[in-house]
Amino acid sequence: MLTSLQNPLVKEIRKLHSAKERSKQQLFLVEGTHLLEEACAANYPLVAVCSTPDWVAAHPVLWQKAVEGSERGEIVSGEILKAIATTVQPDGVIATAKRRDRLEDLPFTGIVLALEAVQDPGNLGTIIRTASGAGASGLWIGGDSVDLDSPKVLRASAGQWFRLPMALSSDLKSTVLSARQEGMQVVSTLPSATLTYWEVDWCKPSLILLGNEGAGLSPELAAIAQYQVKIPLSPIVESLNVAIASALMLYEAQRQKWRMSNEVNALFS
């Protein structure tokens, strides 16, 4: 059992609280039972799994699966687990996992999100969770956004981080232009737009552009969109949270596709 804060593994894991160190080590943290379950279900490569004796006793099957899918498994004291966790009350298990190369291309099909300068990890995690739930094809994230591997992002995604295809874009403008060239319609939100978001034909391959929580989209990116849409609001409300805005458009797209599918089925029934 690991009980010393001076243990080399413990030291390396504690460093992963920092985005800079996660980038340096090319590792990130998977904290808690639910995230570990999702990582194992997705066969995501783990490096080290650390848990308390009580947690192992309560989750023997998951412990065995996690250890088999990792390079190293260690029993640690409760004090050590608290020291390596980013949460105040860790539930007994923490793993480290390898960063994947997020520079691969995503297919320009279905509904894809592109995020510019989204800074709040809770927002990003919620967008990931919502996009996965709504059946989006994937998500592009600009390099000026919050760290994709942030522990808060993973927690807010409720495990969907391991399931939604995601990629980093070093040049989001170029990525969006490529989407247009591949036949995707590009849609952005603008408070002064005349088109309401439910008036878009979301059955077509679509790229949804979303911007910074405070500043919104940069004019350069907004200008690329073929459709600028508004979300109707009460006069006393200035804007919606970016995660809520994404959810409205994602589920309007799903609603339209379900309706079309039902209409087609009715024709042949």
Secondary structure, 3 states (H helix, E strand, C coil): CECCCCCHHHHHHHHCCCHHHHHHHCEEEEECHHHHHHHHHCCCCEEEEEECHHHHHHCHHHHHHHHHCCCEEEEECHHHHHHHCCCCCCCCEEEEEECCCCCCCCCCCCEEEEECCCCCHHHHHHHHHHHHHCCCCEEEEECCCCCCCCHHHHHHCCCHHHCCCEEEECCHHHHHHHHHHCCCEEEEECCCCCEEHHHCCCCCCEEEEECECCCECCHHHHCCCCEEEECCCCCCCCCCCHHHHHHHHHHHHHHHHHHHHHHHHHHCC
